[in-house]
Structure formats: C-alpha cells, structure tokens
Amino acid sequence: MRHRVHRFSTWNMSTPQVRKWFVILILGTAFIFMLTGLFAMIQAKRSVQSSDLGRITSHFSTETLLYLMGGEIPHLATMEDTLREPGFSRIFFELVTSVDPKDPRTFLGSELPGFALFDTEIVVAAEDVDYTSIPIESPPPSDLEKKMAPKPEQKKPSAEKKAVTPGKGKNRVFIYHTHYTESFLPELKGTDHPNTAYDNKINIGRVGERFGESLEKLGIGAQVYTGGYQAEWNKLYQASREKVVAVMKQDKDLRYFIDIHRDSQRRAKTTKEIDGKNYARVAFVIGTAHPHWEKNEQLARKLHNKLNELYPGLSKGVFRKSRAMGNGEYNQSLSPNSLLMEVGGVDNTFAETYRTADALARALAEIHFEAVPVDGKARR
C-alpha cells in the first residue's frame, strides 16, 4: 500500500516534468484551434445566405438534430439504437445558448476571434470584403472601463439637455452612441494600443455630431445624444434603450434611430481612398433577435447601395448578428428604421470619419426625399 502511494505522489502537479507536459498540452490545443479557425477563414465564401430553418437548426448539436429528424426520415430511424433521447431540458438549453455540452468548441466560439466571426452573416458586401473584414466589437480593458465610468452627476437632466442637439423644424433622425467611449488612436495622446482606444471626451460622439450637422444642412432635422450611461459595458444596450424610448415618447416626429459605433478592426480593413482622399469605411449591423429585423435590414441595404453608388466601396456591407454573437437585438426592435453603423476603426482619424459622416448624410437624405442627388455632385 505504501508503494502505491509513493508511485502516485511522483505524478503530483508540482513535479517539473508533469508541469512541462501539461503546458505543452494546453499550448498544443490552443494552436490547433487557431489553425482550424485560420483555415476556415481562408476557405470562407464572401457571401452567406441562411434560411430561417438553417438559423434555427444551427442552435442544435448534431446528435440532438439527428434525433429530432429521426421521426420524419426513415433512414435516420434505423439509428435509433445509437441515438439517445436528449430530453426537453437539453433541447431547450441548446436552442437558447447554442452550446453543445459535449462539444467544448461551442463554449469557446465567442472567445476565439477565428471562430466568432462565423456567427456573423454577410448579407451583402463590397467586392473586397470577406469574413476577415467583418466588424469586431471589443470592450475596453476592465481597469480602463472603471476609470472611464461616468460620474452620477452626468445623469442630471441639465447635462442630458446639453448633450442633445435640437434640429431645425421637425426632427427626423435620432443619433446616439451606445459605446460612447469608443475613440481613435490618432486622436489620443499617450496610447497606441487598440485595446486602449477609448476616451470620455474624445470619442465617437464627435462623429455623430458631424453626421447630425450634415443632415441639418441637407434639410433633415436631427437630434444627437453624446452623453454617457450609468451602466457597465455589458449593460450599455439596456441603458441606451431607455434613452431611445424616452426620446421616442418626447418627439413623435422622429423616424430614424441610428446608433453609431467604431469598429475594432485595423486601418487596412476600415479605410477607403476615394478621389485622392481617405474615408473611414462603414458597416451596417443588423440584429436578428427580434421578429421584425427584416425591415431594419431593408433600410440598411438601401443605405449600403446608395452609399456605394455615390462613393464606391465606402460601405463594407450589411451584416447580421444573432443572440449567439453579442447583443443580437441592438435596440432595433423599437423601430423599423433602426440601424447600428460602424464608422471607421481604431486607426482612423476624425478627418476621415467626418468625410464619411457627410457621405452618410447625403445618402440618407437621398433615400429620405426619394430624389436624385441633393446638390448634383458628391460632397467630398
């Protein structure tokens, strides 16, 4: 008995050799996942269309799906001995979470960029856009998030009024920024890492203000909210939703509700040169976690097509995201004319994003007025 205890003790995790092999095993597993994700991205097609049935069944594991289909397909019924009834609890769990308890890859999909990209559907895209160009949403480091958390006094009514720019005449567009601290590295001092491209004052809100000003010049009244929210990062959509609902109640003339973000992709994926000038590229994100997402997508398609008609290649495309990949709803259930727009990335400048804001205003104005070019020539 003593001899057995002694042999077991030699495999204690404190043994250098055991620790060495354990580290090699972990690194080897991570390397395999990275290679698999990279290979899949290289082979991915630029455009993916999924049916409603496909989106539903994608939530189930292979074993569960085969069992559910067994009652309808005779051949699958012959596999009855090898397929165990999954039970209601497992079916419900897989449908809600898209996680297969027997497949660890489903737990890691949202954590590994190479896998997470494939939870996004490319509806329509520019010629040079593929899965490697899909908008990426990344939160700031936890320590930076705490540092930038808004103070309670920012929630006072007076502060909110200052953050809203009233339009001339009837307001048609409400512009806000759920991730209001997203910023751009060239505009910040003392930082050059993409994970730190966040700031309470120098941020995406300025792009929204420029967009609103451009709409005003084209005859469309706009309200722009650049204030913050008393909420943690993972609860910001709930906080911004409350703001949108409040504004909708105050102003019944509002028609479009646009949430402007900054992509986390690098410069090569977020910049387009048009007539010798650099623009920050745009991506439209549509959440499918509500019944009427198709109406939002129709507007996104119109803007994508109009924008690329006026400024070829400026819009990267329209992308769908489900609940399995982030929020999945993005406050878009509130109106059939709700959009989430990613303008530029961490390496773009305000000059580049302002040109894009002007271009977006022109495209939206042409759609809104259902007219030919507003001024007869592109605003560059």
Secondary structure, DSSP 4 states (H G I P E B T S, - for coil): -HHHHHHHHTT-TTSHHHHHHHHHHHHHHHHHHHHHHHHHHHH--S-----HHHHHHTTS-HHHHHHHHHTT-HHHHTTTTT-----HHHHHHHHHH---TT-THHHHTTTSHHHHGGGEEEEEE-TT--GGGS----PPPHHHHHHHPPPGGGGSHHHHHHHB-PPSSSEEEEEE-TTTTB--GGGSSS---GGG-B-SSSSTHHHHHHHHHHHHHTT-EEEEB----SS-GGGHHHHHHHHHHHHHHH-TT--EEEEEE---S-HHHHEEEETTEEEE-EEEEEE-SSTTHHHHHHHHHHHHHHHHHHSTT-EEEEEEE-TTSS-S-TTGGG-TTEEEEEE--TT--HHHHHHHHHHHHHHHHHHHHT-S-SSSS---
